[in-house]
Amino acid sequence: MMPDDETATGFTYDLIPSEPVEARHVRFKIDAERTLTVSEVQVLDEISYTLFDLHIALPGEG
């Protein structure tokens, strides 16, 4: 059952190969011992992690 309060969250797992891979299709196999739901699969050509600085501007600040 999915909650109706927009709080549904899921685990994000990044599988990054040690070397670049050229492929036309992506296939994955899951051997789950319990029930499993895959809601989204993303195949990206690049992932970069950068620091994010959240600056809260007070009134009068630019």
N, C-alpha and C positions, 0 to 999 in steps of 0.2 A: 504494500500500500504506500502510495506517495502522499506525504503531508500536503495539506492545502494552504499552508501559511508561507510558502516560498522559502522554506528552510532546507529543502532537499540539497544535500551536499554529497560529494563523492570524492574518492581518492584519485589523484592525478599521478600517474606513473610515467616517467620518461625513460624510454629505452633508447639509449644513444650508442650506436655501434662504435667500436674503437677506430674504424676507418670509414671513410665515405662509401656509400653503397649506391650503385646505379640500378634502379629497378623500375619496372612499368606497373607492377601490381604488388600489393602487400597482402600476405596471408598470415593469420595468426591462429594458433591452436591453444586451447585452454583445457586443461585437465582439472576441472573443479570437483572437489569432494563434497561441496555443498552447492546450494543454489547460487547462481551468479547472473547478474544483469550487466551487460555492457551497453551503456547509453550513448557513448560517443567514442569515436576513434579518429585521431588526427594524425596525419602523416605529413610532416613538415620537411622542407629542405634545409632549414636552419633553426637552431635554438640558441639564443644568447641570453645570458643572465646579467643584468645590470642592477646596480644599487638604485633604489628609489627613495628620494628624500621628500617626505610629505611636509610641506611648509604651509602652516596655517597663517593666513594674512589677517591681521587685526584691522579694524576700521582705521583708515588713515595711512595704512601701509600699502606699498605698491607691490 
